Amino acid sequence: MMTMDVDRYYSELNKESIGYLRKRYNKITRWVVADLLKRSAYRYPDKTALIYNDLSYTYPELDAQCNRFANALLAAGLQRYDRVAILAHNTAHHVITWLGTAKAGGIYLAINYMLKGKDISFCINHSESKFFVVEDTLYDLVKDVLDEMPGVKTLIWSDQGAGLPAPENFLSFDDWYQKYPADEPDVDLYIEDPVQMTYTSGTETLPKGVLLSSQSLLSQYMSCIVDGEYTTDDVSINALPIFHCAQRDVFMNPVFWVGGTNVLLFAADPKKIMEAIVKYKATLFFAPPTVWIALLRHPDFDSYDLSSVQKGYYGASIMPVEVLKEIFRRMPSCRRFYNYYGQTELSPYHTMLKPAYMITKPGSAGQGGLNMETALLDDEGNEITEAGVAGEICGRGPHAMLMYFKDREKTENAFAYGWFHSGDIGVLDEDRFITVVDRKKDMVKTGGENVATREVEEVIYQDPRVSEVAVIGLPHEKWVEAVTAIVVPKAGQQIREEELAELCRKNLAIFKVPKGFIFTEALPKNPSGKILKRDLRKQFENFYS
């Protein structure tokens, strides 16, 4: 282009000129997820970025492996925004697939390995994925439905689960991508580009494909780094599945950005978590309340030196106050504790309760994160500002998704009144801190009265013999829905129904007291640690019949 034309673009401020400058200087100004490792490699060339079993990568080494994978995808025909799906545990191959796909300009899609057959083929087909990475230990989940995925053009076999050889029609992950150069691929990437797709857990309906851009994710990473106080010296144990946005996007990727060290565990086994904390002197650890409870209940918990952990985090579901107090008592070195609250559609961090308020506001979800606004709205979209009045928790800011893939109506409904609607019910206190009181769909309406199940659960947790509890509504001839408590006693403990009923009567309005108590050995959960109340409602739907 002639100099005169360039000068004209500089002198005019309009859509055409800005678009031209954006493209001309993109490699200089770009800010995308694909560059996280490269920039940390520049700052910390000798730092360990990732540890998985016996594998260890410095930042330059991991960046090079992701470049190889990106170049392999491009050579195999990947086009901009093509979906690359992966069904895998927490492995080095999984990380390389994620960030390599981003470098190639594709869209990464991690499949929930708690799904089976038809559910997985739904995600693959709905997303129109062209590449599919399958881990050997999970092959049985999909071997009978691979023929039902006609859009998949390339099947890639990851052997990092059990070391099994690739079946026919699969490319061997290492043999395939290691042949390609470690140079940065020559691909134009933009902050607005979609880079990641995540299917919601689908506990009520078919899962929805949440599409996120580099802008969504990087804004969220920045919020996590600042609010969660991550540093270059941090060593993070990634025990929860990285196919889930909480472990991957709230912890693993922000830790990569600041130059910390990520340790991957294949699964969230309490003993292996504690061993890893000791071995690598981990400084921070995240888990949902169910995993924290499992750690505390492990018979060898007090024999491990967990004093390196300075920062503890929880999320995915509400932490019982009594359990939080126990963590403080038994892990005194963990001086800072943080409660993350969020939704997949917000990348996912929405609000946080910071350490300064853990004692004075236990159970609160805190306030909106660095790059987020948060409000309670009524059914007409009016903001609720009065303390103690329930409303739907809504948020807006750069964390927000681009859309639900192929579902304009659900996208528009989710963004009604200019806010993302979480589906969670909350109340404000006098300081404008939010407390989540229930999901809309989990609110029990008994005899014409609404009962927030969390309030009932907190009372039952006061009994020291209770390990876990979930309160649900079950069909009842008189009450329509009867408040019912599903209780898991601690090992070796015996609890009588009348004892819990009396505890509830002392602390709750009479209509909130459970009409029945069911004792069981475990509660059903999804991989992020959320208790699946839908499954419990189905399992015990005839309890009062």
C-alpha positions in Angstrom: 0.0 0.0 0.0 1.3 3.5 -0.9 2.4 5.8 1.9 -0.3 8.3 1.0 -3.0 5.6 1.6 -1.4 4.7 5.0 -1.4 8.3 6.0 -5.1 8.5 5.1 -5.9 5.6 7.4 -4.0 7.3 10.2 -5.9 10.5 9.8 -9.4 9.0 9.8 -11.1 7.3 12.7 -13.7 5.0 11.3 -14.5 1.3 11.1 -12.5 0.8 7.9 -9.3 2.4 9.2 -9.4 0.7 12.6 -9.9 -2.7 10.9 -7.0 -2.0 8.6 -4.6 -1.1 11.4 -5.8 -4.0 13.5 -4.8 -6.4 10.8 -1.6 -4.6 9.8 -0.1 -4.7 13.3 -1.8 -7.8 14.7 1.4 -9.7 15.4 2.7 -6.7 17.4 -0.5 -6.0 19.4 -2.2 -9.3 19.7 -3.4 -10.6 23.0 -4.5 -14.3 22.8 -4.5 -17.4 24.9 -2.1 -19.0 22.4 0.7 -16.7 23.5 0.6 -17.6 27.3 3.4 -20.1 27.2 5.6 -18.2 24.8 5.5 -15.1 27.0 6.2 -17.1 30.2 9.0 -18.9 28.3 10.5 -15.4 27.6 10.4 -14.4 31.2 11.2 -17.7 32.9 13.3 -19.8 30.4 14.5 -22.2 33.1 11.3 -22.5 35.1 9.4 -25.8 35.3 6.0 -25.2 33.8 4.3 -28.7 33.9 4.9 -31.9 35.8 2.9 -35.1 34.9 4.2 -38.4 36.4 7.8 -38.7 35.2 7.4 -36.0 32.6 8.6 -32.5 33.3 8.6 -29.5 30.9 10.2 -26.1 31.2 8.3 -23.2 29.7 10.3 -23.3 26.4 10.0 -27.0 26.2 6.2 -27.0 26.7 5.8 -24.1 24.3 7.7 -26.1 21.7 5.5 -29.2 22.1 2.4 -27.1 21.7 3.9 -25.6 18.5 4.5 -29.1 17.2 0.9 -30.1 17.8 -0.4 -26.9 16.2 1.7 -27.5 13.1 0.5 -31.1 13.0 -3.1 -29.9 13.0 -2.5 -27.4 10.3 -0.7 -30.0 8.1 -3.7 -32.3 8.6 -6.0 -29.6 7.2 -7.3 -27.7 10.2 -9.1 -24.5 9.2 -9.8 -21.5 11.4 -12.3 -22.3 14.1 -12.4 -26.0 13.4 -13.2 -27.9 16.6 -10.6 -30.3 18.1 -12.2 -32.6 20.8 -10.4 -34.5 23.4 -11.5 -37.3 25.8 -8.8 -37.6 28.4 -7.8 -37.4 32.0 -5.3 -34.9 33.3 -2.3 -35.7 31.1 0.5 -33.8 29.3 -1.2 -34.8 26.1 -4.3 -33.0 27.2 -2.4 -29.8 27.9 -0.6 -30.0 24.6 -3.9 -30.5 22.8 -5.5 -27.5 24.4 -2.8 -24.9 23.9 -1.7 -26.4 20.6 -5.2 -26.1 19.2 -5.3 -22.5 20.3 -2.0 -21.8 18.5 -3.4 -23.3 15.3 -6.5 -21.1 15.4 -8.8 -24.0 16.2 -11.4 -24.4 19.0 -10.6 -26.8 21.8 -13.4 -29.0 23.2 -12.8 -31.2 26.2 -15.3 -34.0 26.7 -16.6 -34.9 30.1 -15.3 -38.5 30.7 -18.3 -39.2 33.0 -20.4 -39.3 29.8 -20.9 -42.4 27.8 -21.6 -43.4 24.2 -24.5 -41.4 22.9 -23.9 -38.5 25.1 -20.3 -38.2 23.8 -21.4 -38.6 20.2 -23.9 -35.8 20.8 -21.2 -33.4 21.9 -18.9 -34.4 19.0 -21.7 -34.1 16.4 -23.3 -31.0 17.8 -20.0 -29.2 17.9 -19.1 -30.5 14.4 -15.6 -31.6 15.6 -13.2 -32.7 12.9 -10.4 -33.9 15.2 -10.9 -36.3 18.1 -8.2 -37.2 20.6 -9.1 -40.3 22.7 -7.1 -41.5 25.7 -6.6 -45.3 25.9 -8.2 -45.8 29.3 -11.4 -44.1 28.0 -11.6 -45.9 24.6 -14.4 -48.2 25.8 -16.7 -45.1 26.3 -16.6 -44.4 22.6 -15.6 -47.5 20.6 -19.1 -48.5 19.9 -20.2 -45.0 18.7 -17.3 -43.9 16.6 -19.2 -44.8 13.4 -21.9 -42.3 14.6 -19.5 -39.4 14.3 -19.2 -38.8 10.5 -17.8 -35.4 10.9 -14.6 -36.5 12.6 -11.8 -36.8 9.9 -8.8 -37.5 12.2 -8.7 -39.8 15.2 -5.7 -39.4 17.5 -4.7 -42.0 20.2 -3.2 -40.8 23.5 -1.5 -43.6 25.4 -0.7 -41.6 28.5 -3.4 -43.4 30.5 -2.3 -47.0 30.4 0.3 -47.2 27.6 -1.9 -49.2 25.3 -1.2 -49.4 21.5 -3.4 -47.5 19.1 -6.3 -49.3 17.4 -6.8 -49.3 13.7 -7.8 -45.9 12.2 -6.1 -43.9 15.0 -2.9 -41.9 14.7 -0.5 -42.4 17.6 -0.3 -39.0 19.4 3.5 -38.8 19.9 4.4 -40.5 16.6 2.2 -38.1 14.8 2.9 -34.6 16.2 6.6 -35.0 17.0 7.4 -35.1 13.3 6.5 -31.5 12.9 8.6 -28.4 13.6 8.7 -26.6 17.0 8.5 -23.2 15.3 5.6 -20.9 16.1 2.9 -21.5 13.5 2.3 -18.5 11.1 -1.4 -18.0 12.0 -3.2 -14.7 12.5 -5.0 -14.8 15.8 -7.3 -12.2 17.3 -8.6 -11.5 20.8 -12.2 -11.8 19.6 -11.7 -15.3 18.1 -13.5 -18.2 19.7 -10.9 -20.5 21.2 -12.7 -22.9 23.5 -16.0 -24.7 23.7 -17.3 -26.3 26.9 -20.5 -28.3 27.2 -22.5 -27.6 30.3 -23.0 -30.6 32.6 -26.6 -31.0 31.4 -28.1 -31.9 34.8 -31.5 -30.7 33.7 -31.6 -30.7 29.9 -29.3 -31.5 26.9 -25.9 -29.9 27.4 -25.3 -26.5 25.8 -22.1 -25.7 24.0 -20.6 -22.6 25.6 -18.3 -20.8 23.2 -15.5 -18.6 24.7 -13.1 -16.2 23.1 -9.5 -15.3 24.0 -10.9 -12.1 25.4 -13.3 -14.0 27.7 -10.6 -16.2 29.0 -7.7 -13.7 29.3 -9.9 -11.3 31.2 -11.0 -14.1 33.5 -7.3 -15.2 34.0 -6.3 -11.7 35.0 -9.2 -11.5 37.5 -8.1 -14.9 39.0 -4.4 -13.8 39.2 -5.2 -10.6 41.0 -8.1 -11.7 43.2 -6.7 -15.1 43.9 -3.2 -13.8 44.5 -1.2 -16.2 42.3 2.5 -15.6 42.0 5.5 -16.9 40.0 6.6 -18.9 43.0 3.3 -20.9 43.2 3.1 -24.6 42.8 -0.4 -25.8 42.0 -1.7 -29.3 42.4 -4.3 -29.9 39.6 -6.3 -32.9 40.9 -9.7 -32.1 39.6 -10.4 -32.8 35.9 -9.0 -30.2 33.5 -11.8 -31.0 31.1 -13.8 -28.9 33.6 -13.4 -25.1 33.4 -12.8 -24.6 37.2 -9.5 -26.5 37.4 -8.4 -25.6 33.9 -9.3 -21.9 33.6 -9.3 -20.7 37.2 -6.1 -22.4 38.2 -4.0 -24.2 35.6 -3.9 -21.5 32.8 -3.6 -18.4 35.1 -0.7 -20.2 36.9 0.9 -20.7 33.4 0.5 -17.0 32.7 2.3 -15.9 35.9 5.1 -18.5 35.4 4.2 -20.8 38.3 4.4 -24.6 38.2 1.4 -26.9 37.5 1.4 -30.5 38.7 -1.1 -32.7 37.0 -2.7 -35.6 38.9 -4.5 -38.3 36.8 -7.4 -38.3 39.3 -8.5 -36.7 42.5 -7.4 -39.5 44.9 -7.1 -38.1 48.5 -3.9 -40.0 49.3 -2.2 -39.1 46.0 -3.2 -35.4 46.5 -1.5 -35.3 49.9 1.6 -37.2 48.6 1.9 -34.6 45.8 1.6 -31.7 48.1 4.4 -33.1 50.2 6.6 -34.1 47.2 6.4 -30.8 45.3 5.9 -28.5 48.2 2.7 -27.2 46.7 1.7 -23.7 47.8 -1.9 -23.6 46.6 -4.7 -26.2 46.3 -8.2 -26.0 44.9 -11.0 -28.5 45.3 -14.8 -28.5 45.7 -16.1 -29.1 49.2 -16.7 -32.8 48.5 -12.9 -33.3 47.9 -11.9 -31.2 50.9 -14.2 -33.4 53.0 -12.7 -36.5 51.6 -9.2 -35.2 52.5 -10.3 -34.4 56.1 -11.9 -37.9 56.5 -8.8 -39.8 55.2 -7.4 -41.8 58.1 -3.8 -40.6 57.3 -4.6 -36.9 56.9 -2.8 -35.8 60.1 0.3 -37.8 59.2 1.1 -35.7 56.1 3.1 -32.5 56.3 0.8 -30.2 54.3 2.4 -27.0 55.7 3.6 -25.8 52.3 0.0 -25.0 51.4 -0.4 -21.3 52.1 -3.6 -20.7 50.0 -6.7 -22.9 49.8 -9.5 -22.5 47.4 -13.0 -24.0 46.9 -15.8 -23.6 44.5 -18.3 -25.6 42.4 -20.7 -25.8 45.4 -21.2 -24.3 48.8 -18.8 -25.1 51.5 -20.5 -26.1 54.8 -19.4 -23.7 57.5 -18.6 -26.5 59.9 -16.2 -28.0 57.3 -14.5 -24.7 56.7 -13.9 -24.3 60.5 -12.4 -27.8 60.5 -10.0 -27.0 57.7 -8.8 -23.9 59.5 -8.2 -26.0 62.6 -6.4 -28.8 61.0 -4.4 -26.9 58.4 -3.1 -23.8 60.3 -0.4 -23.0 57.7 -3.2 -22.3 55.1 -3.6 -18.8 56.2 -5.6 -17.6 53.2 -8.7 -19.2 52.0 -10.8 -18.2 48.9 -14.3 -19.1 47.8 -14.7 -18.9 44.0 -18.3 -18.8 42.6 -19.0 -18.8 38.9 -20.6 -20.3 35.8 -19.2 -21.9 32.7 -20.6 -19.1 30.7 -18.5 -16.6 32.6 -15.2 -18.4 31.9 -16.1 -19.2 34.8 -15.1 -16.8 37.6 -17.9 -14.5 38.7 -17.6 -13.6 42.4 -15.1 -14.3 45.2 -15.2 -14.3 49.0 -11.6 -13.3 50.0 -9.7 -14.4 53.1 -10.4 -11.2 55.1 -14.1 -12.2 55.2 -13.9 -15.9 55.7 -14.5 -15.6 59.4 -16.9 -12.6 59.4 -19.0 -13.8 56.4 -18.7 -17.6 56.3 -20.8 -19.1 53.5 -20.9 -15.9 51.4 -19.9 -15.9 47.7 -18.5 -12.5 48.2 -18.5 -9.8 45.5 -17.9 -9.6 41.8 -14.3 -10.3 40.5 -11.9 -7.7 39.2 -13.4 -7.5 35.7 -17.0 -8.3 36.6 -20.2 -6.5 37.6 -22.7 -8.5 39.7 -26.3 -7.7 40.6 -29.5 -9.4 41.8 -32.4 -9.1 39.5 -36.1 -9.8 39.9 -38.2 -11.6 37.2 -38.8 -8.3 35.4 -35.1 -7.4 35.2 -35.2 -4.8 38.0 -32.1 -4.7 40.3 -32.6 -5.6 43.9 -30.5 -3.5 46.3 -32.3 -4.3 49.6 -30.5 -6.6 52.0 -32.1 -10.0 52.6 -34.4 -9.9 49.5 -33.9 -12.9 47.2 -33.2 -12.5 43.5 -31.4 -14.1 40.6 -27.6 -13.6 40.6 -26.6 -12.0 37.3 -23.2 -10.8 36.0 -21.7 -8.9 33.1 -18.2 -8.1 31.9 -15.5 -9.3 29.5 -15.6 -12.8 31.1 -18.9 -13.5 29.4 -19.3 -16.2 26.7 -19.8 -15.4 23.0 -22.9 -17.6 22.7 -24.5 -21.0 23.2 -23.4 -22.7 20.0 -26.3 -23.2 17.5 -28.8 -21.8 20.0 -29.7 -18.2 19.5 -32.8 -18.3 21.6 -31.1 -19.7 24.7 -28.3 -17.2 24.3 -30.7 -14.3 24.1 -32.6 -15.6 27.2 -29.4 -16.0 29.1 -28.4 -12.3 28.3 -31.9 -10.8 29.0 -31.9 -7.2 30.3 -28.2 -6.8 29.5 -27.0 -9.3 32.1 -26.0 -13.0 32.1 -28.5 -14.9 34.2 -26.9 -17.6 36.3 -30.1 -19.4 37.4 -28.9 -19.1 41.0 -30.8 -17.4 43.8 -29.0 -15.1 46.1 -29.4 -12.4 48.8 -27.3 -9.4 49.6 -26.2 -8.4 53.0 -25.7 -4.8 54.3 -22.2 -4.7 52.6 -23.6 -5.9 49.2 -21.9 -9.3 49.6 -23.9 -12.1 47.9 -24.9 -15.4 49.5 -26.2 -18.1 47.3 -29.3 -19.6 48.8 -30.3 -22.0 46.1 -30.7 -22.9 42.5 -34.0 -21.9 41.0 -34.7 -25.5 40.1 -33.6 -26.7 43.6 -35.9 -24.4 45.6 -38.4 -26.6 47.4 -42.0 -25.3 47.4 -43.7 -27.2 50.2 -47.3 -26.5 51.2 -47.1 -23.1 49.4 -43.9 -22.1 51.2 -40.4 -21.7 49.5 -37.6 -23.5 51.3 -34.0 -22.7 50.5 -32.3 -26.2 50.7 -28.9 -24.7 51.7 -30.3 -23.3 54.9 -31.6 -26.8 56.0 -28.3 -28.4 55.0 -26.3 -26.0 57.1 -28.3 -26.9 60.2 -27.9 -30.6 59.6 -24.1 -30.1 59.2 -24.0 -28.9 62.8 -24.3 -32.6 63.9 -20.6 -33.7 64.0 -21.5 -37.2 62.9 -22.7 -36.0 59.4 -20.2 -36.2 56.6 -22.4 -35.0 53.8 -26.0 -34.0 53.3 -28.2 -33.0 50.3 -31.7 -31.6 50.9 -34.2 -32.0 48.0 -38.0 -31.9 47.4 -39.8 -35.2 46.8 -43.4 -35.7 45.6 -45.8 -35.8 48.5 -49.6 -36.3 48.6 -50.2 -33.6 51.2 -47.3 -31.1 50.8 -46.9 -31.5 47.0 -43.2 -31.4 47.6 -41.8 -32.6 50.9 -38.4 -31.3 52.2 -36.2 -34.4 52.5 -32.7 -34.8 53.7 -30.3 -37.4 52.2 -27.6 -37.9 54.8 -24.2 -39.6 54.6 -22.9 -40.4 58.2 -19.2 -40.3 58.9 -17.5 -43.7 59.0 -18.5 -45.7 62.1 -21.2 -43.2 63.2 -24.8 -44.1 63.8 -27.5 -41.3 63.5 -31.2 -41.6 64.3 -33.7 -39.7 62.2 -35.3 -38.3 65.3 -32.0 -36.7 66.5 -31.7 -34.8 63.2 -35.3 -33.8 63.2 -35.0 -32.4 66.7 -31.9 -30.4 65.7 -33.8 -28.9 62.7 -36.8 -28.1 64.9 -34.6 -26.1 67.2 -33.1 -24.1 64.4 -35.6 -23.8 61.6 -39.2 -22.7 61.0 -41.5 -25.7 61.2 -42.2 -25.8 57.5 -38.5 -26.0 56.8 -37.9 -29.1 58.9 -37.5 -32.2 56.6 -40.5 -34.5 56.5 -38.1 -37.4 56.1 -34.5 -38.4 56.4 -32.7 -41.0 54.1 -29.3 -42.4 55.2 -26.9 -43.5 52.4 -23.2 -44.3 51.9 -22.5 -41.7 49.2 -24.1 -38.9 47.2 -23.9 -38.9 43.4 -21.6 -36.1 42.0 -20.4 -34.9 38.7 -16.6 -34.6 38.0 -16.5 -31.0 39.3 -17.8 -32.2 42.7 -21.3 -30.9 42.4 -24.0 -33.1 44.1 -26.4 -34.3 41.4 -29.7 -33.5 43.1 -31.6 -34.5 40.0 -30.3 -38.0 40.4 -31.4 -38.1 44.0 -34.9 -36.8 43.1 -35.2 -39.6 40.6 -33.8 -42.3 42.9 -36.1 -41.5 45.8 -39.2 -40.2 43.9 -41.4 -42.8 45.4 -40.2 -42.4 48.9 -43.5 -41.1 50.2 -45.7 -43.3 48.0 
